């Protein structure tokens, strides 16, 4: 017999299971425990499967006043790091019936156009990197439930912040280089006005200068290989003792430092050690492979989405920083002897 083309309803499920529509709603909404028996819940689920019933999410969301859509605001997608953040956030979102829209804020030209006619009407909440915070006002994202990534917990725009323990990553890098005997450092700093990069600079300087006989200078560069090469070359040919270690805010900056050192006839790590931060695929593509700090981008995105779900549900999100890990490879060694 041909199946009816009419979409089955919750009333059909209730009739097939011999229960009320209210019981169907409780069971399929996951709120049945303590209200109906396990046997009844299983009967409802079986009837729904047999009938091919699917809840009308659009109608349900309309009743709840939710679209079950979240906006993830990131800088321009210039590395795979933010792709990993998206992957993690989307995975958790899907488990909870949400979708994630990715909104890159292009570098150099300001925020992209609002992807929605009314962001507040189309979204349940926003997850935003502090590096792309300038885009929030354009989409009125700061007026929605907001979770900030990589943001100062004391001055965040959001209802919650989620951070990687970057300060500990900087401490691990500094301890590694000091332990090898390095005392003259160059900090190749990302020329990006962001809390995370300001915090890295403060932590690095504090750790280096706490050790007697050390020296640190700073060169700023855009997060690009050629920009990093130019800045590193200028810093290394400047008057004064040559640094024996270059500490980079990003793996891409480290790749630019490699190019500068080779142009100057210097070897990594025999003459100068180099470290990065991120552990991108690039870190093992360059030679020697890069000593860097591994950041778990997917876990970062997962935690961001979990935090937003907590905010939407009125719960307290997990505020502990996500651990990071120093990965020691071939780009670091003791400094050359005089």
C-alpha positions as CSV (number, residue, x, y, z in Angstrom):
1,X,0.0,0.0,0.0
2,X,1.4,3.4,-0.9
3,X,2.4,5.6,2.0
4,X,0.3,8.8,2.4
5,X,2.1,11.9,1.3
6,X,0.6,13.8,4.3
7,X,3.3,14.6,6.9
8,X,2.6,12.7,10.2
9,X,1.8,14.9,13.1
10,X,2.3,14.6,16.9
11,X,-1.4,13.6,17.1
12,X,-0.7,10.6,14.8
13,X,2.2,9.6,17.1
14,X,0.0,10.0,20.2
15,X,-2.7,7.8,18.7
16,X,-0.3,5.1,17.6
17,X,1.4,5.1,21.0
18,X,-1.8,5.3,23.0
19,X,-0.8,8.4,24.8
20,X,-1.6,12.1,24.9
21,X,0.0,14.7,22.7
22,X,1.5,16.3,25.8
23,X,3.3,13.0,26.5
24,X,4.6,13.0,22.9
25,X,5.9,16.5,23.3
26,X,7.6,15.7,26.6
27,X,9.3,12.5,25.2
28,X,10.5,14.0,21.9
29,X,11.6,17.2,23.7
30,X,13.7,15.2,26.1
31,X,11.8,16.4,29.1
32,X,10.0,13.1,30.0
33,X,12.0,11.9,32.9
34,X,10.0,12.0,36.1
35,X,6.8,12.7,34.2
36,X,6.3,9.5,32.1
37,X,7.6,6.0,32.4
38,X,10.6,4.6,30.5
39,X,8.2,2.1,28.8
40,X,5.9,4.9,27.7
41,X,8.8,7.0,26.4
42,X,10.1,4.0,24.4
43,X,6.6,3.4,22.9
44,X,6.4,7.1,21.8
45,X,9.9,6.9,20.2
46,X,8.9,3.7,18.4
47,X,5.7,5.1,17.1
48,X,7.6,8.2,15.9
49,X,10.1,6.1,14.1
50,X,7.5,3.9,12.5
51,X,5.5,6.9,11.2
52,X,8.6,8.8,10.1
53,X,7.6,11.7,12.3
54,X,9.9,14.7,12.6
55,X,9.1,17.6,14.9
56,X,8.4,20.9,13.2
57,X,11.5,22.7,14.4
58,X,10.4,26.0,12.7
59,X,7.2,26.1,14.6
60,X,8.9,25.1,17.8
61,X,11.5,27.7,17.4
62,X,8.8,30.3,16.7
63,X,7.1,29.4,19.9
64,X,10.4,29.6,21.8
65,X,11.4,32.9,20.2
66,X,14.6,31.3,18.9
67,X,16.1,30.7,15.4
68,X,18.7,28.2,16.7
69,X,21.3,30.1,14.7
70,X,24.6,31.4,16.1
71,X,27.0,33.8,14.4
72,X,30.8,33.1,14.7
73,X,32.7,36.3,14.1
74,X,36.4,35.8,13.3
75,X,39.2,37.8,11.6
76,X,39.7,37.1,7.9
77,X,40.4,33.4,7.4
78,X,44.2,33.7,6.8
79,X,45.1,30.5,8.8
80,X,43.6,27.2,9.5
81,X,43.3,28.1,13.2
82,X,39.9,29.8,12.9
83,X,38.7,27.0,10.6
84,X,39.4,24.7,13.5
85,X,37.5,27.1,15.8
86,X,34.5,26.9,13.5
87,X,34.7,23.1,13.2
88,X,34.6,22.7,17.0
89,X,31.8,25.2,17.5
90,X,29.7,23.7,14.7
91,X,30.2,20.2,16.1
92,X,28.8,21.2,19.5
93,X,26.1,23.3,17.9
94,X,24.8,20.4,15.8
95,X,24.6,18.2,18.9
96,X,22.2,20.8,20.3
97,X,20.2,21.5,17.2
98,X,21.9,24.8,16.4
99,X,23.5,26.0,13.2
100,X,26.6,28.2,13.0
101,X,27.1,31.0,10.4
102,X,30.7,32.0,9.9
103,X,31.3,35.8,9.6
104,X,34.8,36.8,8.6
105,X,35.8,40.5,9.2
106,X,38.1,41.3,6.3
107,X,41.5,42.7,7.2
108,X,42.2,46.3,6.1
109,X,38.7,47.2,4.8
110,X,36.7,47.0,8.0
111,X,33.6,44.9,8.8
112,X,31.8,43.0,6.1
113,X,28.2,43.9,5.2
114,X,25.6,42.7,7.7
115,X,24.6,39.2,6.4
116,X,21.1,39.5,7.9
117,X,18.5,42.2,7.4
118,X,18.2,42.3,11.2
119,X,20.9,40.5,13.1
120,X,18.9,40.5,16.3
121,X,15.8,39.0,14.7
122,X,17.9,36.3,12.9
123,X,20.3,35.2,15.6
124,X,20.2,33.6,19.0
125,X,23.7,34.6,20.0
126,X,27.2,35.5,18.9
127,X,30.7,34.0,19.5
128,X,33.4,36.5,18.6
129,X,37.2,36.6,18.6
130,X,38.5,39.7,20.2
131,X,40.6,40.2,17.0
132,X,37.3,40.8,15.1
133,X,35.5,42.8,17.8
134,X,35.2,45.8,15.5
135,X,32.7,43.9,13.4
136,X,30.2,43.6,16.3
137,X,28.8,47.0,16.2
138,X,28.1,46.7,12.4
139,X,25.9,43.7,13.0
140,X,24.6,44.8,16.4
141,X,26.2,41.6,17.8
142,X,27.1,43.4,21.0
143,X,23.3,43.6,21.7
144,X,22.8,39.8,21.6
145,X,23.9,37.1,24.0
146,X,27.7,37.2,23.4
147,X,30.7,35.0,24.2
148,X,34.1,36.5,23.5
149,X,37.1,34.4,22.6
150,X,40.7,35.4,23.4
151,X,39.4,38.4,25.3
152,X,40.3,40.2,28.6
153,X,38.0,38.6,31.2
154,X,38.0,41.8,33.2
155,X,36.9,44.1,30.3
156,X,35.0,41.8,27.9
157,X,32.0,42.9,26.0
158,X,30.5,39.5,26.4
159,X,28.4,37.6,29.0
160,X,31.3,35.1,29.1
161,X,34.8,34.8,27.9
162,X,36.7,31.7,26.7
163,X,40.5,31.8,26.6
164,X,43.4,29.5,25.8
165,X,46.1,29.7,28.5
166,X,48.4,31.7,26.2
167,X,50.2,33.3,29.2
168,X,51.3,29.8,30.2
169,X,52.3,29.1,26.6
170,X,54.6,32.2,26.7
171,X,56.0,31.0,30.0
172,X,56.7,27.6,28.6
173,X,58.5,29.1,25.5
174,X,60.5,31.5,27.7
175,X,61.5,28.8,30.2
176,X,62.6,26.5,27.3
177,X,64.9,29.2,25.8
178,X,66.3,30.4,29.1
179,X,67.0,26.8,30.0
180,X,69.0,26.5,26.8
181,X,71.1,29.5,27.8
182,X,69.6,32.3,25.7
183,X,69.9,35.8,27.1
184,X,69.4,38.0,24.1
185,X,65.9,37.9,22.6
186,X,64.0,39.5,19.8
187,X,60.2,39.5,20.1
188,X,58.6,39.5,16.7
189,X,55.3,40.9,17.7
190,X,52.1,40.8,15.7
191,X,51.1,44.4,14.7
192,X,47.5,43.8,15.6
193,X,45.7,45.8,18.3
194,X,44.4,42.9,20.3
195,X,44.3,41.9,24.0
196,X,45.9,38.6,23.3
197,X,48.9,40.0,21.6
198,X,49.3,42.7,24.3
199,X,49.2,40.1,27.0
200,X,51.8,37.9,25.2
201,X,54.2,40.9,25.0
202,X,53.7,41.7,28.7
203,X,54.2,38.1,29.8
204,X,57.3,37.6,27.6
205,X,59.0,40.8,28.8
206,X,58.2,40.0,32.5
207,X,59.7,36.5,32.2
208,X,62.8,37.5,30.3
209,X,63.7,40.5,32.4
210,X,63.2,38.6,35.6
211,X,66.4,36.6,34.7
212,X,69.7,38.4,35.3
213,X,71.8,39.4,32.3
214,X,69.0,39.3,29.7
215,X,68.1,41.7,27.0
216,X,64.9,41.9,24.8
217,X,64.0,44.1,21.9
218,X,60.7,44.2,20.0
219,X,60.0,44.3,16.2
220,X,56.4,44.6,15.0
221,X,55.1,43.0,11.8
222,X,51.8,42.3,10.1
223,X,50.9,38.7,10.3
224,X,52.4,37.8,6.9
225,X,55.5,36.0,5.9
226,X,56.9,39.0,3.9
227,X,56.1,41.5,6.6
228,X,57.8,39.3,9.2
229,X,60.9,38.9,6.9
230,X,61.3,42.6,6.5
231,X,60.8,43.4,10.2
232,X,63.2,40.6,11.3
233,X,65.9,41.7,8.8
234,X,65.7,45.3,10.1
235,X,66.0,44.2,13.7
236,X,68.9,41.9,13.1
237,X,71.1,44.4,11.3
238,X,70.4,47.2,13.8
239,X,73.3,48.2,16.1
240,X,74.0,46.3,19.2
241,X,74.3,42.6,20.2
242,X,72.5,40.3,17.9
243,X,69.7,38.3,19.5
244,X,70.2,34.6,19.7
245,X,66.5,33.7,19.9
246,X,63.5,35.1,18.0
247,X,60.2,34.6,19.8
248,X,57.3,35.0,17.3
249,X,53.7,35.7,18.2
250,X,52.5,33.4,15.3
251,X,53.9,30.5,13.2
252,X,53.5,32.6,10.1
253,X,55.7,35.3,11.6
254,X,58.3,32.5,12.4
255,X,58.3,31.5,8.7
256,X,59.1,35.1,7.8
257,X,61.9,35.1,10.4
258,X,63.4,32.0,8.8
259,X,63.6,33.8,5.4
260,X,65.2,36.8,7.0
261,X,67.9,34.7,8.8
262,X,68.7,32.8,5.6
263,X,69.1,36.0,3.6
264,X,71.5,37.3,6.2
265,X,73.5,34.0,6.0
266,X,72.4,32.8,9.5
267,X,71.4,29.3,10.3
268,X,68.4,28.1,12.4
269,X,69.1,27.0,15.1
270,X,72.9,27.0,15.0
271,X,73.1,30.8,15.0
272,X,69.6,31.9,16.0
273,X,66.8,29.9,17.6
274,X,63.2,30.6,16.5
275,X,59.9,29.8,18.2
276,X,56.3,30.2,17.1
277,X,52.8,30.0,18.5
278,X,49.8,28.1,17.1
279,X,51.3,24.8,15.8
280,X,49.8,25.3,12.3
281,X,50.5,22.8,9.5
282,X,53.2,25.3,8.5
283,X,55.2,24.5,11.6
284,X,56.2,21.1,10.2
285,X,56.5,22.2,6.6
286,X,59.4,24.5,7.2
287,X,63.0,23.2,7.8
288,X,64.0,22.8,10.5
289,X,60.6,22.0,12.0
290,X,59.4,24.8,14.3
291,X,59.4,24.7,18.1
292,X,56.0,26.2,18.9
293,X,53.0,26.3,21.3
294,X,50.2,24.0,20.3
295,X,46.7,25.6,20.6
296,X,43.7,23.3,20.3
297,X,41.5,25.3,18.0
298,X,38.7,22.8,17.8
299,X,38.5,22.6,21.6
300,X,38.5,26.4,21.7
301,X,35.5,26.5,19.4
302,X,33.7,23.7,21.3
303,X,34.2,25.6,24.6
304,X,32.9,28.8,23.0
305,X,29.7,27.1,21.9
306,X,29.2,25.4,25.2
307,X,29.6,28.8,26.9
308,X,27.0,30.4,24.7
309,X,24.6,27.5,25.3
310,X,25.1,28.1,29.0
311,X,24.4,31.8,28.7
312,X,21.2,31.1,26.6
313,X,20.1,28.6,29.3
314,X,20.9,30.9,32.2
315,X,23.7,28.7,33.5
316,X,27.2,29.6,34.6
317,X,29.7,28.7,31.8
318,X,33.1,27.0,32.5
319,X,35.6,29.9,32.9
320,X,38.8,27.8,33.2
321,X,41.4,28.6,30.6
322,X,42.1,25.8,28.0
323,X,45.6,24.3,28.5
324,X,48.3,24.7,25.8
325,X,51.4,22.7,25.1
326,X,54.9,23.6,24.1
327,X,56.1,21.3,21.2
328,X,59.9,21.3,20.9
329,X,61.3,20.6,17.5
330,X,64.5,21.4,15.6
331,X,64.4,25.2,15.5
332,X,65.8,25.7,19.0
333,X,69.2,24.9,20.4
334,X,71.7,26.5,22.9
335,X,73.1,29.8,21.7
336,X,76.4,29.8,19.8
337,X,79.5,30.2,22.0
338,X,81.4,33.4,21.6
